[in-house]
Structures are given as C-alpha cells and as structure tokens.
C-alpha cells in the first residue's frame, strides 16, 4: 500500500535497485499473457529477464495481480500470466477499473518506432500499421524518455525495434499463412484475445 491506500507492490530486488540508483528496465507483460502461446510465452519472459540481468540491469515486469499493481514479478506470477485465459489486457485507462474489481491483467503501452515509422510484426519488419512517432538513434530515445519524465507524464513508452532483416519472415510470405489461420479462426468461432494465441500456435507449427 502507498499513501493513497492503493494496492501497490514493488518487488524487493527492484526496490533495492531503485534505492541504490541502479538501472531498472520496466517491461510490459501483455506479450506474456496475450502475445504468445504457453509455454513459449513464459520461456520468452524468463529468457528476456535473464538477458537484461546479464547486462547489469534489473528487470521489472509490470502487471496487475488480483487488483494489486506489481512492479517486478516472481516465477509464480509469471506463470499465472502465461497460463491463464482470464488475464485482462490493461492500458492506462483500465488501471483504476482493474484495481477496484481486483482483476489480474497484463500491461500494454503506447509505441514509438526505433529506426522505423511502421509498427513491426512479430516475424516481419513490416505490418502495414504506421506509427505517429519514431526515433532513429539511441540518443533520441533517451532524450524522448527524459522529456517524458520532465513533463511528469504517468504513462510508459514502448520502443518498437524491428527484427533484423536477416532473421525476418517477409510480410509477403507470412501473410498467406496468417490469412489461412484467420479463416480457420472464423470457422472455429475463435474470438478476442484467443485469436492471437491461436495464430501464433499455428505459425509456430
């Protein structure tokens, strides 16, 4: 709890890093709950946090767990997000409702492109969805973040970095498989966030 009596929890390792002014990287959690199928999603989350720690930074994955805002998740909480079909998708506008209703939700934030003006897809550099803002250098991203903090804006910033060109599956190729999977979704009456899970599982297969 904080001075406003709002359920709020900072993991001890994150709190310790903040008190020592060590680097902490906040991570959204919607990719764990809604972006990938289980168990690939929890494996991804654990690998991502391990890579961050390897570089001397403390990861702080953010989610709302049973109405409590959590900054930094343990293995049990990551498992809850990754293998639970009742996890909500939470944006800034949903936070108050999620807390008052004691919901469990994965967080997502607004986006700025890094070296691109188009939102990258999972496996492709191109998605057809264009972004309003983009930065071309790490220095521009840092300046954006500093200005954001100086303005005392409460929302987070998601920097979308496209997959390397050498590793991507071009949109012209993968779209055919996505279209086929979407037709199957319609036939099986799969809707809502389950569409994303179904698509990713079909693409992985």
GROMACS elastic network, one bead per residue, 0.5 to 0.9 nm:
[ bonds ]
;  ai    aj funct       b0    kb
    1     4     6  0.76653   500
    1     5     6  0.53567   500
    1     6     6  0.55804   500
    1     8     6  0.51626   500
    1     9     6  0.70731   500
    1    68     6  0.89938   500
    2     5     6  0.52540   500
    2     6     6  0.60519   500
    2     7     6  0.72239   500
    2     8     6  0.66050   500
    2     9     6  0.88440   500
    3     6     6  0.76926   500
    4     7     6  0.88692   500
    5     8     6  0.84669   500
    6    68     6  0.79559   500
    6    69     6  0.84868   500
    6    99     6  0.81453   500
    7    67     6  0.70540   500
    7    69     6  0.62219   500
    7    70     6  0.87063   500
    7    99     6  0.75770   500
    8    67     6  0.89693   500
    8    68     6  0.55345   500
    8    70     6  0.61754   500
    8    71     6  0.81725   500
    9    68     6  0.69411   500
    9    69     6  0.60204   500
    9    71     6  0.62655   500
    9    72     6  0.84084   500
   10    13     6  0.83274   500
   10    14     6  0.64463   500
   10    15     6  0.59817   500
   10    60     6  0.87850   500
   10    69     6  0.83465   500
   10    70     6  0.59345   500
   10    72     6  0.62905   500
   10    73     6  0.87845   500
   11    14     6  0.52716   500
   11    15     6  0.61368   500
   11    16     6  0.85817   500
   11    60     6  0.81325   500
   11    70     6  0.74245   500
   11    71     6  0.61392   500
   11    72     6  0.50869   500
   11    73     6  0.68764   500
   11    74     6  0.81068   500
   12    16     6  0.59604   500
   12    17     6  0.85208   500
   12    72     6  0.84220   500
   13    16     6  0.51502   500
   13    17     6  0.62428   500
   13    18     6  0.87039   500
   13    58     6  0.77115   500
   13    72     6  0.80235   500
   14    17     6  0.51177   500
   14    18     6  0.61796   500
   14    19     6  0.86204   500
   14    24     6  0.71445   500
   14    58     6  0.66188   500
   14    59     6  0.76420   500
   14    60     6  0.65780   500
   14    71     6  0.75760   500
   14    72     6  0.64358   500
   15    18     6  0.51376   500
   15    19     6  0.61526   500
   15    20     6  0.86673   500
   16    19     6  0.51802   500
   16    20     6  0.63067   500
   16    21     6  0.85946   500
   16    22     6  0.84727   500
   17    20     6  0.51794   500
   17    21     6  0.60522   500
   17    23     6  0.69994   500
   17    24     6  0.69526   500
   17    57     6  0.89018   500
   17    58     6  0.70758   500
   18    22     6  0.58729   500
   18    23     6  0.74777   500
   18    24     6  0.71430   500
   19    22     6  0.76649   500
   21    24     6  0.86214   500
   22    56     6  0.87329   500
   22    57     6  0.74292   500
   22    58     6  0.78810   500
   23    56     6  0.76353   500
   23    57     6  0.51962   500
   23    58     6  0.63683   500
   23    59     6  0.88925   500
   24    57     6  0.55505   500
   24    59     6  0.58935   500
   24    60     6  0.67272   500
   25    52     6  0.79614   500
   25    57     6  0.66875   500
   25    58     6  0.61559   500
   25    60     6  0.58332   500
   25    61     6  0.81511   500
   26    58     6  0.86696   500
   26    59     6  0.62341   500
   26    61     6  0.57618   500
   26    62     6  0.68460   500
   26    71     6  0.79158   500
   26    72     6  0.81717   500
   26   156     6  0.87396   500
   27    59     6  0.70527   500
   27    60     6  0.58828   500
   27    62     6  0.60409   500
   27    72     6  0.87176   500
   27   107     6  0.87362   500
   27   158     6  0.88365   500
   28    31     6  0.74691   500
   28    32     6  0.86772   500
   28    60     6  0.87016   500
   28    61     6  0.59281   500
   28    62     6  0.56378   500
   28    63     6  0.74074   500
   28   106     6  0.72926   500
   28   107     6  0.52852   500
   28   108     6  0.55548   500
   28   109     6  0.72896   500
   28   158     6  0.83077   500
   29    32     6  0.54006   500
   29    33     6  0.66877   500
   29    34     6  0.86082   500
   29    45     6  0.85939   500
   29    61     6  0.62585   500
   29    62     6  0.61011   500
   29    63     6  0.62167   500
   29    78     6  0.88681   500
   29    81     6  0.80535   500
   29   105     6  0.85678   500
   29   107     6  0.52436   500
   29   108     6  0.67878   500
   30    33     6  0.50909   500
   30    34     6  0.54629   500
   30    35     6  0.64315   500
   30    63     6  0.84830   500
   30    81     6  0.86419   500
   30    88     6  0.87764   500
   30    89     6  0.64864   500
   30    90     6  0.80543   500
   30   105     6  0.81763   500
   30   107     6  0.53700   500
   30   108     6  0.56915   500
   31    34     6  0.53813   500
   31    36     6  0.63143   500
   31    41     6  0.73917   500
   31    45     6  0.86184   500
   31   106     6  0.81856   500
   31   107     6  0.88784   500
   31   108     6  0.84147   500
   32    35     6  0.59112   500
   32    36     6  0.62631   500
   32    37     6  0.82933   500
   32    38     6  0.86777   500
   32    40     6  0.88242   500
   32    41     6  0.50346   500
   32    42     6  0.64377   500
   32    44     6  0.78389   500
   32    45     6  0.66605   500
   32    78     6  0.79590   500
   32    81     6  0.65888   500
   32    82     6  0.54427   500
   32    83     6  0.89941   500
   32   106     6  0.78285   500
   33    36     6  0.71356   500
   33    37     6  0.82641   500
   33    38     6  0.88432   500
   33    41     6  0.74517   500
   33    42     6  0.88737   500
   33    78     6  0.89761   500
   33    80     6  0.87644   500
   33    81     6  0.51858   500
   33    83     6  0.74144   500
   33    84     6  0.76253   500
   33    85     6  0.81399   500
   33    87     6  0.67480   500
   33    88     6  0.83245   500
   33    89     6  0.81617   500
   33   105     6  0.83481   500
   33   106     6  0.63350   500
   34    37     6  0.77587   500
   34    41     6  0.87770   500
   34    81     6  0.89039   500
   34    82     6  0.81221   500
   34    85     6  0.89071   500
   34    87     6  0.83948   500
   34    88     6  0.87963   500
   34    89     6  0.77587   500
   34   106     6  0.81604   500
   34   193     6  0.62602   500
   34   194     6  0.77611   500
   34   196     6  0.66412   500
   34   197     6  0.65769   500
   35    41     6  0.75790   500
   35   193     6  0.86785   500
   35   196     6  0.62660   500
   35   197     6  0.65890   500
   35   200     6  0.77953   500
   36    39     6  0.84047   500
   36    40     6  0.65304   500
   36    41     6  0.50671   500
   36    42     6  0.87858   500
   36    44     6  0.88309   500
   36    82     6  0.85033   500
   36   196     6  0.73497   500
   36   197     6  0.57452   500
   36   198     6  0.88898   500
   36   199     6  0.89506   500
   36   200     6  0.61108   500
   36   201     6  0.76855   500
   37    40     6  0.58319   500
   37    41     6  0.57768   500
   37    42     6  0.88459   500
   37    82     6  0.79564   500
   37    83     6  0.85040   500
   37   196     6  0.84391   500
   37   197     6  0.51973   500
   37   198     6  0.76554   500
   37   200     6  0.66060   500
   37   201     6  0.61076   500
   38    41     6  0.53689   500
   38    42     6  0.68242   500
   38    43     6  0.85355   500
   38    82     6  0.62741   500
   38    83     6  0.62016   500
   38   197     6  0.85924   500
   38   201     6  0.89829   500
   39    42     6  0.56224   500
   39    43     6  0.63268   500
   39    44     6  0.86419   500
   39    82     6  0.74265   500
   39    83     6  0.77829   500
   40    43     6  0.51139   500
   40    44     6  0.60238   500
   40    45     6  0.86584   500
   40    82     6  0.88911   500
   41    44     6  0.50843   500
   41    45     6  0.62462   500
   41    46     6  0.87138   500
   41    82     6  0.61332   500
   41    83     6  0.87819   500
   42    46     6  0.61185   500
   42    47     6  0.84648   500
   42    78     6  0.67104   500
   42    79     6  0.66530   500
   42    81     6  0.84778   500
   42    82     6  0.57700   500
   42    83     6  0.84680   500
   43    46     6  0.52332   500
   43    47     6  0.60845   500
   43    48     6  0.85066   500
   44    47     6  0.51362   500
   44    48     6  0.59887   500
   44    49     6  0.85801   500
   45    48     6  0.51525   500
   45    49     6  0.62241   500
   45    50     6  0.85977   500
   45    61     6  0.88963   500
   45    78     6  0.78245   500
   46    49     6  0.52403   500
   46    50     6  0.61480   500
   46    51     6  0.87241   500
   46    75     6  0.85539   500
   46    78     6  0.85786   500
   47    50     6  0.50058   500
   47    51     6  0.62215   500
   47    52     6  0.86775   500
   48    51     6  0.52352   500
   48    52     6  0.63468   500
   48    53     6  0.87851   500
   48    59     6  0.86942   500
   49    52     6  0.50843   500
   49    53     6  0.62410   500
   49    54     6  0.86208   500
   49    58     6  0.80899   500
   49    59     6  0.57358   500
   49    60     6  0.84403   500
   49    61     6  0.85127   500
   50    53     6  0.51407   500
   50    54     6  0.61473   500
   50    55     6  0.88708   500
   50    59     6  0.84804   500
   51    54     6  0.50295   500
   51    55     6  0.66771   500
   52    55     6  0.53867   500
   52    56     6  0.68734   500
   52    57     6  0.55485   500
   52    58     6  0.67472   500
   52    59     6  0.62813   500
   53    56     6  0.51054   500
   53    57     6  0.50330   500
   53    58     6  0.57048   500
   53    59     6  0.68611   500
   54    57     6  0.73429   500
   55    58     6  0.88532   500
   59    72     6  0.69372   500
   60    70     6  0.89554   500
   60    71     6  0.56198   500
   60    73     6  0.69288   500
   61    70     6  0.81089   500
   61    71     6  0.60515   500
   61    73     6  0.58256   500
   61    78     6  0.88724   500
   62    69     6  0.75623   500
   62    70     6  0.56993   500
   62    72     6  0.58865   500
   62    73     6  0.70193   500
   62   106     6  0.74893   500
   62   107     6  0.65405   500
   63    68     6  0.83345   500
   63    69     6  0.61554   500
   63    70     6  0.54364   500
   63    71     6  0.68896   500
   63    72     6  0.82137   500
   63    73     6  0.78359   500
   63    77     6  0.89599   500
   63    81     6  0.85484   500
   63    90     6  0.83093   500
   63   104     6  0.76409   500
   63   105     6  0.59896   500
   63   107     6  0.55171   500
   64    67     6  0.58073   500
   64    68     6  0.52758   500
   64    70     6  0.57070   500
   64    71     6  0.87067   500
   64    90     6  0.82357   500
   64    95     6  0.81826   500
   64    98     6  0.74710   500
   64    99     6  0.75159   500
   64   102     6  0.85366   500
   64   103     6  0.71418   500
   64   104     6  0.52232   500
   64   105     6  0.50363   500
   64   106     6  0.65096   500
   64   107     6  0.75812   500
   65    68     6  0.51467   500
   65    69     6  0.65003   500
   65    70     6  0.67386   500
   65    77     6  0.76935   500
   65    80     6  0.88377   500
   65    81     6  0.87243   500
   65    99     6  0.88038   500
   65   102     6  0.77182   500
   65   103     6  0.67052   500
   65   105     6  0.65406   500
   65   106     6  0.86124   500
   66    69     6  0.85407   500
   66    98     6  0.83969   500
   66    99     6  0.76799   500
   66   101     6  0.84191   500
   66   105     6  0.82043   500
   67    97     6  0.89201   500
   67    98     6  0.59142   500
   67   100     6  0.66068   500
   67   101     6  0.65999   500
   67   104     6  0.62303   500
   67   105     6  0.84504   500
   68    98     6  0.86566   500
   68    99     6  0.62603   500
   68   102     6  0.71834   500
   68   103     6  0.83183   500
   68   104     6  0.81633   500
   69    95     6  0.86067   500
   69    99     6  0.75755   500
   70    73     6  0.68233   500
   73    76     6  0.79202   500
   73    77     6  0.57035   500
   73    78     6  0.62782   500
   74    77     6  0.53693   500
   74    78     6  0.62629   500
   74    79     6  0.86760   500
   75    78     6  0.50734   500
   75    79     6  0.61058   500
   75    80     6  0.85956   500
   76    79     6  0.51072   500
   76    80     6  0.62375   500
   76    81     6  0.88479   500
   77    81     6  0.63519   500
   77    82     6  0.86175   500
   78    81     6  0.52355   500
   78    82     6  0.61212   500
   78    83     6  0.86781   500
   79    82     6  0.50932   500
   79    83     6  0.60522   500
   79    84     6  0.82927   500
   80    83     6  0.56750   500
   80    84     6  0.59554   500
   80    87     6  0.85325   500
   81    84     6  0.59212   500
   81    85     6  0.85460   500
   81    86     6  0.89415   500
   81    87     6  0.65034   500
   81   104     6  0.80995   500
   81   105     6  0.77598   500
   81   106     6  0.71642   500
   82    85     6  0.85876   500
   82    87     6  0.87566   500
   83    87     6  0.89369   500
   84    87     6  0.60699   500
   85    88     6  0.84964   500
   85   193     6  0.88124   500
   85   194     6  0.82501   500
   86   103     6  0.89098   500
   86   104     6  0.76470   500
   86   105     6  0.83751   500
   87   103     6  0.77986   500
   87   104     6  0.54142   500
   87   106     6  0.66823   500
   88    98     6  0.84788   500
   88   103     6  0.74805   500
   88   104     6  0.62862   500
   88   106     6  0.61300   500
   88   107     6  0.85783   500
   89    94     6  0.84297   500
   89   104     6  0.89000   500
   89   105     6  0.55075   500
   89   106     6  0.51487   500
   89   107     6  0.61456   500
   89   108     6  0.70709   500
   89   193     6  0.87320   500
   90    93     6  0.77669   500
   90    94     6  0.54435   500
   90    95     6  0.64086   500
   90    98     6  0.77153   500
   90   105     6  0.56820   500
   90   106     6  0.56119   500
   90   108     6  0.61101   500
   90   109     6  0.86562   500
   91    94     6  0.53210   500
   91    95     6  0.66237   500
   91   106     6  0.85664   500
   91   107     6  0.59756   500
   91   108     6  0.54707   500
   91   109     6  0.62377   500
   91   110     6  0.86735   500
   92    95     6  0.55580   500
   92    96     6  0.83251   500
   92   107     6  0.83754   500
   92   108     6  0.82379   500
   92   109     6  0.76064   500
   92   154     6  0.87511   500
   92   155     6  0.68190   500
   92   156     6  0.89608   500
   93    96     6  0.72921   500
   93    97     6  0.82014   500
   94    97     6  0.54317   500
   94    98     6  0.60854   500
   94    99     6  0.86862   500
   95    98     6  0.51341   500
   95    99     6  0.61790   500
   95   100     6  0.86584   500
   95   105     6  0.89260   500
   95   107     6  0.89462   500
   96    99     6  0.52287   500
   96   100     6  0.61763   500
   96   101     6  0.85117   500
   97   100     6  0.52429   500
   97   101     6  0.59715   500
   97   102     6  0.82525   500
   97   103     6  0.82549   500
   98   101     6  0.52588   500
   98   102     6  0.57915   500
   98   104     6  0.71695   500
   98   105     6  0.72933   500
   99   103     6  0.63832   500
   99   104     6  0.85731   500
  100   103     6  0.78721   500
  108   156     6  0.87521   500
  108   158     6  0.83811   500
  109   155     6  0.74003   500
  109   156     6  0.59959   500
  109   157     6  0.63667   500
  109   158     6  0.59691   500
  110   155     6  0.81485   500
  110   156     6  0.71338   500
  110   157     6  0.59339   500
  110   158     6  0.58056   500
  110   159     6  0.86601   500
  111   119     6  0.83089   500
  111   131     6  0.75784   500
  111   132     6  0.86818   500
  111   133     6  0.79236   500
  111   134     6  0.87947   500
  111   156     6  0.89986   500
  111   157     6  0.61538   500
  111   159     6  0.57923   500
  111   160     6  0.64830   500
  112   116     6  0.88673   500
  112   117     6  0.82751   500
  112   119     6  0.84839   500
  112   131     6  0.68608   500
  112   132     6  0.75040   500
  112   133     6  0.52669   500
  112   134     6  0.51815   500
  112   135     6  0.72160   500
  112   141     6  0.88684   500
  112   157     6  0.71473   500
  112   158     6  0.61278   500
  112   159     6  0.50135   500
  112   160     6  0.60945   500
  113   116     6  0.52576   500
  113   117     6  0.57673   500
  113   118     6  0.69184   500
  113   119     6  0.67041   500
  113   120     6  0.84258   500
  113   131     6  0.67582   500
  113   132     6  0.85509   500
  113   133     6  0.63631   500
  113   135     6  0.61416   500
  113   136     6  0.82952   500
  113   158     6  0.83477   500
  113   159     6  0.56921   500
  113   161     6  0.64613   500
  113   162     6  0.83782   500
  114   117     6  0.78163   500
  114   134     6  0.57205   500
  114   135     6  0.50067   500
  114   136     6  0.57012   500
  114   137     6  0.73448   500
  114   138     6  0.82845   500
  114   141     6  0.78864   500
  114   159     6  0.62032   500
  114   160     6  0.57604   500
  114   161     6  0.51578   500
  114   162     6  0.75913   500
  115   134     6  0.67485   500
  115   135     6  0.59527   500
  115   137     6  0.72526   500
  115   160     6  0.88103   500
  115   161     6  0.72345   500
  115   162     6  0.80114   500
  116   119     6  0.74662   500
  116   120     6  0.82094   500
  116   125     6  0.87616   500
  116   130     6  0.89882   500
  116   131     6  0.83466   500
  116   133     6  0.89903   500
  116   134     6  0.62710   500
  116   135     6  0.76168   500
  116   136     6  0.75562   500
  116   160     6  0.83665   500
  116   161     6  0.77984   500
  116   162     6  0.75669   500
  117   129     6  0.88918   500
  117   130     6  0.58621   500
  117   131     6  0.52416   500
  117   132     6  0.72727   500
  117   133     6  0.67795   500
  117   134     6  0.56463   500
  117   135     6  0.85804   500
  118   125     6  0.81011   500
  118   126     6  0.64596   500
  118   127     6  0.68826   500
  118   128     6  0.68155   500
  118   129     6  0.57734   500
  118   131     6  0.53381   500
  118   132     6  0.87456   500
  118   134     6  0.86584   500
  119   125     6  0.78073   500
  119   126     6  0.67807   500
  119   127     6  0.60566   500
  119   128     6  0.74658   500
  119   129     6  0.56098   500
  119   130     6  0.58012   500
  119   131     6  0.60953   500
  119   160     6  0.68858   500
  119   161     6  0.86140   500
  119   162     6  0.79128   500
  120   123     6  0.80766   500
  120   124     6  0.62708   500
  120   126     6  0.51787   500
  120   127     6  0.56300   500
  120   128     6  0.85749   500
  120   129     6  0.82004   500
  120   160     6  0.69626   500
  120   161     6  0.72438   500
  120   162     6  0.52125   500
  120   163     6  0.75396   500
  121   124     6  0.50054   500
  121   125     6  0.60420   500
  121   126     6  0.61119   500
  121   127     6  0.52591   500
  121   128     6  0.89581   500
  121   162     6  0.77085   500
  121   163     6  0.84556   500
  121   171     6  0.85145   500
  122   125     6  0.79712   500
  122   127     6  0.89286   500
  122   162     6  0.84536   500
  122   163     6  0.77819   500
  122   168     6  0.87348   500
  123   126     6  0.88600   500
  123   162     6  0.88569   500
  123   163     6  0.69808   500
  123   167     6  0.80816   500
  123   168     6  0.53741   500
  123   169     6  0.54980   500
  123   170     6  0.76931   500
  123   171     6  0.81801   500
  123   174     6  0.81080   500
  124   127     6  0.70392   500
  124   162     6  0.75677   500
  124   163     6  0.67257   500
  124   164     6  0.88300   500
  124   165     6  0.81937   500
  124   167     6  0.85918   500
  124   168     6  0.50362   500
  124   169     6  0.53030   500
  124   170     6  0.54181   500
  124   171     6  0.56805   500
  124   174     6  0.80247   500
  125   161     6  0.88577   500
  125   162     6  0.51979   500
  125   163     6  0.59238   500
  125   164     6  0.76849   500
  125   165     6  0.71075   500
  125   168     6  0.67235   500
  125   169     6  0.82677   500
  125   170     6  0.73709   500
  125   171     6  0.76681   500
  126   129     6  0.79712   500
  126   162     6  0.82184   500
  126   170     6  0.77182   500
  126   171     6  0.62771   500
  127   130     6  0.80211   500
  127   171     6  0.70711   500
  130   133     6  0.89899   500
  131   134     6  0.71496   500
  134   141     6  0.87878   500
  134   159     6  0.86530   500
  134   160     6  0.89647   500
  135   138     6  0.77899   500
  135   139     6  0.87177   500
  135   140     6  0.57312   500
  135   141     6  0.60407   500
  135   144     6  0.86090   500
  135   159     6  0.88002   500
  136   139     6  0.84470   500
  136   140     6  0.67168   500
  136   141     6  0.79488   500
  137   140     6  0.52625   500
  137   141     6  0.66058   500
  137   142     6  0.88396   500
  138   141     6  0.50710   500
  138   142     6  0.62225   500
  138   143     6  0.86479   500
  139   142     6  0.50496   500
  139   143     6  0.61395   500
  139   144     6  0.85532   500
  140   143     6  0.50618   500
  140   144     6  0.61067   500
  140   145     6  0.86405   500
  141   144     6  0.50683   500
  141   145     6  0.62749   500
  141   146     6  0.87199   500
  141   159     6  0.79978   500
  142   145     6  0.51260   500
  142   146     6  0.61890   500
  142   147     6  0.86174   500
  143   146     6  0.51114   500
  143   147     6  0.61214   500
  143   148     6  0.84563   500
  144   147     6  0.52476   500
  144   148     6  0.60754   500
  144   149     6  0.87101   500
  145   149     6  0.62616   500
  145   150     6  0.86494   500
  145   157     6  0.75302   500
  146   149     6  0.51742   500
  146   150     6  0.61788   500
  146   151     6  0.86926   500
  147   151     6  0.62135   500
  147   152     6  0.86660   500
  148   151     6  0.53071   500
  148   152     6  0.65587   500
  148   153     6  0.59340   500
  148   154     6  0.86352   500
  148   155     6  0.88260   500
  148   156     6  0.88206   500
  148   157     6  0.86175   500
  149   153     6  0.61504   500
  149   154     6  0.81438   500
  150   153     6  0.77883   500
  153   156     6  0.82107   500
  161   164     6  0.89619   500
  162   165     6  0.82576   500
  162   168     6  0.89504   500
  163   166     6  0.83339   500
  163   167     6  0.66414   500
  163   168     6  0.61152   500
  164   167     6  0.52959   500
  164   168     6  0.62670   500
  165   168     6  0.53204   500
  165   169     6  0.84548   500
  165   170     6  0.86648   500
  166   169     6  0.87753   500
  168   171     6  0.86839   500
  169   172     6  0.84505   500
  169   173     6  0.67977   500
  169   174     6  0.63218   500
  170   173     6  0.54778   500
  170   174     6  0.63401   500
  170   175     6  0.84731   500
  171   174     6  0.52037   500
  171   175     6  0.56109   500
  171   176     6  0.86355   500
  172   175     6  0.57573   500
  172   176     6  0.72977   500
  173   176     6  0.59951   500
  173   177     6  0.75675   500
  174   177     6  0.53655   500
  174   178     6  0.63196   500
  174   179     6  0.87371   500
  174   203     6  0.85527   500
  175   179     6  0.60042   500
  175   180     6  0.85452   500
  176   179     6  0.52417   500
  176   180     6  0.63716   500
  176   181     6  0.87520   500
  177   180     6  0.51271   500
  177   181     6  0.62049   500
  177   182     6  0.86221   500
  177   202     6  0.85359   500
  177   203     6  0.72407   500
  178   181     6  0.50417   500
  178   182     6  0.60649   500
  178   183     6  0.86403   500
  178   199     6  0.69111   500
  178   202     6  0.85757   500
  178   203     6  0.76123   500
  179   182     6  0.50766   500
  179   183     6  0.63084   500
  179   184     6  0.87195   500
  180   183     6  0.52630   500
  180   184     6  0.64528   500
  180   185     6  0.88140   500
  181   184     6  0.50020   500
  181   185     6  0.62557   500
  181   186     6  0.88483   500
  181   198     6  0.79858   500
  181   199     6  0.61267   500
  181   202     6  0.68798   500
  181   203     6  0.83214   500
  182   186     6  0.64274   500
  182   187     6  0.87233   500
  182   195     6  0.79535   500
  182   198     6  0.89380   500
  182   199     6  0.73357   500
  183   186     6  0.51612   500
  183   187     6  0.63603   500
  183   188     6  0.87272   500
  184   188     6  0.61237   500
  184   189     6  0.83435   500
  184   190     6  0.84552   500
  185   188     6  0.51611   500
  185   189     6  0.57751   500
  185   191     6  0.74058   500
  185   195     6  0.68592   500
  185   198     6  0.77123   500
  185   199     6  0.83819   500
  186   190     6  0.63104   500
  186   191     6  0.80467   500
  187   190     6  0.78776   500
  190   193     6  0.89130   500
  190   194     6  0.64153   500
  190   195     6  0.59828   500
  190   198     6  0.81291   500
  191   194     6  0.58598   500
  191   195     6  0.55366   500
  192   195     6  0.58430   500
  192   196     6  0.80071   500
  193   196     6  0.56792   500
  193   197     6  0.70063   500
  193   198     6  0.89939   500
  194   197     6  0.51190   500
  194   198     6  0.60780   500
  194   199     6  0.85521   500
  195   198     6  0.51147   500
  195   199     6  0.60739   500
  195   200     6  0.86272   500
  196   199     6  0.51542   500
  196   200     6  0.61834   500
  196   201     6  0.85594   500
  197   200     6  0.53715   500
  197   201     6  0.61898   500
  197   202     6  0.86690   500
  198   201     6  0.52364   500
  198   202     6  0.62065   500
  198   203     6  0.86803   500
  199   202     6  0.51766   500
  199   203     6  0.61639   500
  199   204     6  0.86030   500
  200   203     6  0.50737   500
  200   204     6  0.60684   500
  200   205     6  0.85727   500
  201   204     6  0.51717   500
  201   205     6  0.62918   500
  202   205     6  0.51752   500
